[in-house]
Amino acid sequence: MKALALLLALALPVVAQDPIVPETPALSPDAGDGPAKEALALFNQGRHRDAVEAARPLAEEGDADALFLLGYAAETGQGILASREEALDFYRKAAAKDHQEATYRRALILLNSKDKAERETGRKVLEAASETDPGTAGRILGEAWLRGLPEGKADFEKAAKWWTSASEAGDTTALLLLARLYSGNFGFAEKADAAKALELYQKAADLGEKAAYLPLGSRLLNGDEALRDEAKGREWLAKAIETDQPAAWLAIGDFEETVKEDDKAAYLAYLKGADAEQQDCMLRVAGMLYNGRGVEEDKAAATRWLEKSAELGNAQAHLELANLASAGENPDLLTAYRHLVAAADGGLATAQNELGLLYVSGNLGAADGPAAVAWFTRAAKAGMAAAQNNLATLYERGAGVALNYGSAGELYSLAANQGHAEATTALARMHALGLGTEPDLAKAWALATIAVERGDENAKSLLGELSPRLTPELLTEAKKQLEELKAPKTEEEEDAPEEP
């Protein structure tokens, strides 16, 4: 397996990521003081069947909490068989008795429906709820529009509208989501407004929202240069540290390293975060120790930090350890394999692709094509161009999977659309030979030309073979196709694989 460069050199975000996620938290049953208190307590203890049995007679009497519990049990399949229709029915009955959680759960189920009428009903339910509970209902509506649930398309303006309404009603979570929206964290890069985002984070922090301390301090130190304020940034990050948010040390270290260009101060900040088991800080400390930046070089200490991070389940640390184990004159492939599996299981596409290469190489004893296909597939689905190219190669050769030129061409196209040079060459070759398609020398020439521009040396040979075969008419067509391939594409066109 080819050793990768230590990722410790990869740039982390200039602004530390805030701990808010766009999804609305699940509204699970919570023990209250009503008749269903015992049933709710049983549910929360994990005794789901007992909870359901205790709730049924109360639900028949119309108890809203019991109806909600049965709805939640039916929705999640805990205690009874999962049933969307039963969940909706129980939630509807509970909502009719003014049970807010039931109203929201029912609306969320409807909004996630494939049926437009049901999504419309879900939207109307939430809009009605916003009349009496503008905070929670508005927050959920904002998320729904961001995810494009009502009409199948994300809507920045409507998400902003509902989160603004919810935040004005005192919902600080909506305020934080609104700040992230204007930060560009949810896409819509063209609508990002750093000053607006900073203003919103400042408002949330002033209201005592602890989750705003870190992103506010980060932006004041590392954000848009015109908006920076070192003193205030350090002040808010100090408050974040006081409230057990060690990622603040990452923001401070990043400021010292990239803005102040003081590696020693950066290392000391990262070290404090690492001591608090902040994962990115642990990686940064390892990187600086490994490369001798801001501290005396100590590869053994760097490895210990990576091992400590890996023990805490950090997939990136596992990948780094795999890289170290596979490097040098006497690579330890078994250790590399163990760490690669952990990193791959942790969802790192790079590790999944490397694991696929390791299985293809046979360096573990014998090549395992099906295993390579499985790991390449996971990385390819994550959008990794190299993995798409590798998987396409296996489909083209029928190695570890049935030979399939159609699948190979689609995968080569996906990788080529991301600028992968070798995949572009492979796609040109398939067009030239008519693999899975009719031969098309003009398209093959155009693709090979692009592959050469992208730096693939093999494409030069292919282009040299193709050029003498083109008639003047075909050359004219080839140049036309080259212009079309180079023309800017929409997002939809970039995502769609080209037919080989």
C-alpha positions, -999 to 999 in steps of 0.1 A, spaced: 0 0 0 13 34 -9 20 55 22 1 87 22 15 120 33 8 126 70 -26 144 71 -14 165 99 -5 189 71 -41 191 58 -57 224 66 -86 224 91 -114 249 88 -103 284 96 -134 288 118 -141 260 143 -173 242 135 -201 250 159 -219 221 177 -253 227 162 -268 203 137 -296 211 113 -318 181 121 -346 187 147 -339 166 178 -361 135 182 -390 143 205 -390 110 225 -413 103 254 -404 120 287 -418 111 321 -443 136 333 -468 138 362 -500 127 345 -517 93 345 -492 80 319 -462 88 342 -456 51 349 -459 41 313 -435 68 302 -410 59 329 -411 22 318 -404 33 282 -374 54 292 -361 24 312 -361 4 280 -391 -17 290 -409 -9 258 -434 -37 258 -444 -31 294 -448 6 286 -470 -1 257 -492 -24 278 -495 2 305 -503 29 280 -530 12 261 -559 14 286 -550 51 292 -550 58 255 -584 42 251 -596 67 278 -581 95 257 -550 103 277 -528 125 255 -494 113 269 -504 77 265 -515 83 229 -482 100 222 -462 71 237 -481 46 215 -475 68 185 -438 70 193 -436 33 198 -453 26 165 -431 51 147 -398 37 161 -408 0 164 -401 -1 201 -425 -23 220 -448 -29 191 -444 -35 154 -434 -3 135 -463 11 116 -464 45 100 -501 46 98 -506 37 134 -481 63 145 -499 89 125 -532 79 140 -520 80 176 -502 113 170 -533 128 154 -555 118 184 -529 131 208 -525 164 188 -563 168 189 -558 171 227 -532 198 223 -501 175 228 -474 196 211 -448 168 207 -474 147 189 -482 176 166 -446 179 157 -439 142 152 -470 139 130 -460 169 110 -424 155 105 -437 122 93 -460 139 68 -433 162 56 -410 133 48 -437 116 27 -434 111 -10 -470 122 -14 -473 159 -21 -507 162 -4 -493 147 28 -463 171 27 -487 200 23 -507 188 53 -475 186 74 -466 221 64 -500 235 73 -500 216 106 -467 233 115 -478 267 103 -509 264 125 -488 254 154 -466 284 149 -495 306 159 -492 294 195 -456 281 196 -436 302 171 -403 291 185 -404 253 181 -427 252 151 -408 279 133 -375 262 139 -389 229 125 -404 248 95 -371 264 88 -353 231 87 -381 216 65 -376 244 39 -338 241 41 -341 204 34 -366 210 6 -393 188 22 -425 209 14 -418 213 -24 -388 191 -31 -364 220 -34 -343 238 -7 -354 273 -1 -330 297 15 -354 326 19 -381 305 36 -357 288 59 -343 322 69 -379 336 73 -390 308 97 -357 307 117 -359 345 120 -395 342 133 -385 315 157 -355 334 170 -375 365 175 -399 344 196 -369 335 219 -357 302 204 -319 305 206 -314 272 187 -332 288 157 -309 318 161 -278 296 160 -292 278 129 -298 311 113 -263 321 120 -250 289 104 -272 295 74 -257 329 68 -222 314 74 -228 291 44 -227 259 65 -258 246 48 -248 255 12 -261 286 -6 -225 300 -7 -237 329 -29 -259 341 0 -233 338 27 -230 370 48 -201 369 73 -211 401 90 -247 389 94 -236 356 108 -213 373 133 -241 396 143 -264 366 150 -238 347 169 -231 378 190 -269 381 197 -271 345 208 -240 348 230 -253 380 246 -285 360 254 -263 335 273 -264 307 246 -233 288 254 -232 271 220 -226 305 205 -194 312 224 -171 291 203 -183 301 168 -184 337 178 -149 336 193 -136 317 163 -149 342 138 -136 371 158 -101 356 157 -100 337 124 -129 349 103 -133 377 77 -103 400 83 -124 431 84 -145 416 112 -117 404 134 -113 416 170 -86 397 189 -95 409 224 -131 400 221 -124 368 203 -101 356 231 -127 367 256 -155 346 241 -132 316 236 -122 318 272 -159 316 281 -162 286 258 -133 269 276 -150 276 310 -181 259 297 -162 227 287 -158 234 250 -122 224 244 -125 230 207 -119 267 216 -82 257 220 -83 246 183 -95 281 173 -69 298 195 -41 275 181 -53 282 145 -52 319 152 -16 317 166 -5 295 137 -21 311 106 -27 347 117 1 354 141 24 328 125 37 318 159 41 280 158 53 278 194 22 295 207 0 275 184 15 242 197 9 252 233 -27 260 225 -32 228 206 -16 209 235 -41 223 260 -69 211 237 -53 177 233 -50 173 270 -87 179 271 -91 151 245 -102 175 217 -96 153 187 -85 179 161 -61 193 187 -46 159 192 -40 155 155 -25 190 153 -1 182 183 9 150 166 16 168 133 37 195 149 57 170 169 62 148 138 74 177 117 92 197 145 71 228 141 68 249 172 83 222 192 114 199 190 108 170 166 97 139 184 82 112 162 77 88 191 56 114 210 37 121 178 28 85 174 17 83 211 -7 111 205 -21 94 174 -25 62 193 -43 80 222 -66 96 197 -72 63 179 -81 47 212 -108 73 216 -122 62 182 -108 89 160 -109 75 124 -84 101 111 -59 90 138 -63 54 127 -56 65 91 -24 84 101 -12 53 120 -19 32 90 2 55 69 31 54 93 29 16 96 30 12 58 59 36 53 96 29 53 117 0 41 100 -25 64 63 -17 64 41 -34 90 12 -43 68 -8 -61 94 -7 -31 117 -15 -8 87 -44 -31 78 -58 -30 114 -58 7 115 -72 10 79 -101 -11 88 -109 11 118 -106 42 97 -127 28 69 -154 17 94 -152 52 107 -164 64 73 -132 78 58 -134 74 21 -96 77 18 -92 47 41 -119 27 23 -101 33 -10 -67 24 5 -82 -7 19 -95 -16 -15 -60 -11 -30 -45 -33 -2 -69 -61 -11 -62 -58 -48 -24 -59 -42 -24 -92 -26 1 -80 0 -19 -96 28 -13 -130 13 -37 -132 -17 -56 -108 -37 -93 -105 -27 -113 -89 -55 -147 -90 -40 -134 -74 -8 -117 -47 -29 -150 -41 -48 -169 -37 -15 -145 -11 -1 -141 8 -34 -179 9 -36 -183 25 -2 -157 52 -11 -171 57 -46 -206 63 -31 -190 89 -9 -180 107 -41 -142 99 -41 -130 102 -76 -100 78 -71 -123 51 -57 -147 56 -86 -118 51 -110 -105 20 -92 -140 4 -90 -145 12 -127 -112 -6 -135 -125 -37 -117 -158 -36 -136 -139 -32 -169 -116 -61 -162 -142 -83 -145 -120 -86 -114 -138 -94 -82 -171 -86 -100 -188 -95 -132 -175 -77 -162 -197 -47 -169 -186 -21 -194 -217 0 -187 -210 3 -150 -173 9 -157 -182 38 -181 -206 54 -156 -179 53 -128 -152 66 -151 -175 94 -161 -182 103 -124 -145 104 -117 -137 123 -149 -163 149 -141 -143 156 -110 -111 161 -130 -96 127 -124 -70 124 -152 -66 86 -154 -104 81 -154 -106 106 -183 -81 86 -202 -100 54 -195 -132 69 -207 -114 80 -239 -101 45 -244 -136 30 -240 -150 54 -267 -121 46 -290 -125 8 -287 -163 8 -285 -164 -9 -251 -200 -7 -239 -209 18 -267 -204 24 -304 -169 35 -313 -166 73 -313 -131 85 -323 -141 121 -321 -152 119 -285 -122 97 -277 -99 123 -291 -116 151 -272 -114 132 -239 -78 121 -245 -69 158 -251 -85 168 -218 -67 139 -200 -33 151 -214 -41 186 -201 -49 170 -167 -15 155 -166 -19 118 -174 11 106 -194 -7 76 -207 -31 99 -225 -3 112 -247 2 78 -262 -36 73 -267 -39 107 -283 -9 99 -306 -27 68 -317 -60 85 -323 -48 117 -342 -37 99 -374 -71 81 -376 -92 113 -377 -104 125 -411 -107 163 -415 -144 159 -408 -139 139 -377 -112 163 -365 -137 192 -368 -162 172 -349 -136 163 -322 -127 199 -317 -164 208 -314 -168 181 -287 -137 193 -269 -152 228 -267 -185 213 -254 -167 192 -228 -148 222 -216 -178 245 -214 -190 253 -178 -217 229 -165 -246 233 -142 -245 214 -109 -271 189 -123 -249 183 -154 -218 177 -132 -235 152 -110 -249 132 -139 -226 105 -153 -219 108 -190 -229 78 -211 -197 60 -223 
